[in-house]
Amino acid sequence: MILELAGVAAGYGSKTVVSDLSFGVEPGQIVALLGHNGAGKTTTLKTVMGLIAPRAGEVRFDGQALGRMPVAERVARGIRLLPEGRGIFPDLTVAENIDVVAARTGAQGAMLKPADVYALFPVLDERRATRSGSMSGGQQQMLAFGLAILGTPRCLMLDEPSIGLQPNLVERLFGQVRDVCRAHGMAALLVEQNVAAAMGLADRVVIMNNGRIVFEGLPEEARASNVWHYF
């Protein structure tokens, strides 16, 4: 198990948003974290990333409890977050975005380098000199995904990556997520409102309701069960 949550509770101020979360993600596995708006999905990702400290339980990565480990150290260990609303520097060109992030994640010994991102997304290669904020939403999301996988990522967390994308671009992006995870043994935790697309991509599904897990299993088990009232 590369990522494991064991009895995790977290929240903001006096409010506890998620409670008793226990699930894990294997290397190379894609887990879809689903549920209605406000179910606690993004809070879960922020807790794993270290943006929120758990109030109870443990987040473990590669068998080690992360405790209050700083975000930068989690990134260095291979935990990456592609946040909702892209995750790019809009005033920088495509090439500048990629070079800045590549420098921070470390080029030496990197599993995925700028050349790999350009090969994965030829449109970014064509637009190296384009200011990233002027590109289409689909192209910006491709860049954001490319930035998230630079270096040596071991667990990629994606928060609503399909927002604002046309269906054909969602299919393409999700296909690339699958290919990268399979090729490099990278785990992925996907938060997504497009339930059909998420279930088509995921190996396992975790469904949350009011901050708690109400279902965990295979996508086909979720389709056959009575879980749709949670959406």
N, C-alpha and C positions, 0 to 999 in steps of 0.2 A: 504494500500500500504506500503510494508516494504521498498522498494527502489524506489526513484523517481528522475528523472532528469528533470529539468524545464529550458528550454532555455539555456542549457549549451554550452559554447564554450571553447576550450582548444587547446594548441599547444606547440611548442618548439621554443624558441628564438623569432624571428620576424615572424615565420610562424604559422598561425592558421590552425589546422588540422581538427577540428570538430566544427560545428556551429549549434546553435539552436536545440540541441538535447533535445527532450521531450518525455519520455516514462517511464513506471514504471513496477515493478515486485511485484506480490502479494505473501504473505506467501505460501509456498508449490508449487509455480508455477515455471516452467522452461521456460525461454525465450531465444531463439536462436538469437544471434546478427550476422548477415551474411553480406557478401559483398566481393568485390574483394580485392586483396592485396593492401594495402595503402588506404583503404576506411575510416580508422579511428577507427576500432574496438578495437584494443589494447590500443590506446590512450584513448578511452572511459573507459576501465577497469582501467587504471592507474589513471584517474581522479577520479573515484569513490573511489579508494583505497587511494587517497591522495598523490600519487607519483607525480602528476602534479596538480597545482592549476588551477581551472577554471578561465577563463578570463571574463566570463559573465555567468549569470544564477546561479542556485543552484543545488547542490546534496543534497537530503534529505533522511534520514534514520530513519524509524519509526516516521516520521512526523517532525523530527528536521533537520534544515539546518546544514550541516557539516562544511561549511566555510573552514577554514584552519586547521581543527582538525588534529593532528599528526596521522601518520599511526598506531602507537601502540595503540592509543585510539580507532581507527576504528576497529582494530583487537579485542580489548577487548569488543567492542559492538557487535561483531559477524559478521563483514565483513571479508571474507577470499578470497584470490586470489591464484589459482593454476596457476603459470605462464607457458608460453610456454617453452619447454625444461626441463620438470620435475620441481622439486622444493624440492630437497633432499640434504642432506649432503653426498656426494659420498664416502668420506673417513671414515664415521662412519658406524657401523653395522646397520642392520634394527632396532634392539632393542634400540640402542643408539639414532637413529633418532627419534623414537617414544617417548622415555623417555624425550629427550631434548624439543621437541615441547609440549608434555603434561605438562611439568613443567612450560613452558612459558604461556600456555593458561589457566592454573589453573585446578588442579584436583578436588578441592572442588566444588561441585555443577555442575560438568561437565555433559553435556548431552551425550557426546560420549567420552569414555575412551579408553585407549590402548586395553583393552580386547575386546571392540566392533570392533576395527580395525582388530584385529587378527581373530575375528569371521567372519568378512566380507570377509577377504582375508586369508584363511587358509595357502596359500603358504608363506605368510609373517611370520606366526607363525612357520612354518617349517624352515625358514631361519633367525631366530632372530639373529644368530651369524655371518651371512654373511655380508661382506662389501657391502653396498648398490650399490656402483658404479660398482661392478662386476656382478650385476644381469642383466637379459635381460631387454630390453626396456619396455616390458609389465609389468614386475614385478616392475620396477622402477616407472612406472606410477601409479600402484596400491598403492605403498608406498606414492607417492606424494599426491594422492587423500586421503589416510588415514591420512596423516599429516594435510591436509587442513580441515578435518572435526573434528579433535580433539577439545575437549573443548565444547563450546556452540555456534557453528556457526549458524547464522540466514540467511545469504546470501552468497552463494558460487559463485565465479566467476571463470570460467575455460577458459583458453586461449589455444586453439588448442590442447585439450587433446588427440586427436587420432593420432597425428603425429608419424610416425614410428611404429604404431601398425598394426598387421594383422587384417583383417576384423572380425574374430571371437572374438578377444580381444576387439575391439571397441564395438561390440555388448554387450559383457559382462560388460565392464566398464560403458557404458551408461545405461545398466539395473540397475547397482548398484547405479549410480547417481539418477535414477528415484526412486528406492526403498528408499534410504536414505532421499530424499526430501519429499516423501509422508509420510514416517514413522515419521519424526520429524518436519514437517511443514516448512522445510527449502526452501527458495527461491534460484534459480540458474540462473545465466546469463552466457550463453554459447557462446563463440566465436569459430567457427569451419569452416574449409574449406570443410569438408565432408558434403555437403549440404543434401544429402539424409538421412544420419544417424542423423544429427541435427534435421531435420524436423520430423523424426520418434520419436525423444525424446521430442521435445518441445511442450508446450501448446500454445505458441504464438511465432510469428516470427517478428523480426525487421530487415529490410534490409537497409544497408547504401550504399551510392555512393558519392564519393568525399566529405566525411565529413558530409553528411547530410542524414537524414532519407528519404527514397523514398517509403517505404512500411511498414505498421504495421498491423498485423492481424493474423488469424488462419493459421496453416500450409496448410490446404486444400484450403484456399483462395489464399495463395501464389502459390500453385501448379496450380491453375486454372487461375492465372493472368499472365500478360506479364512482369514478373520480371527477367527472366532467362538471359537477356542480361547484367544484372548487375554482372554476375559471370564470 
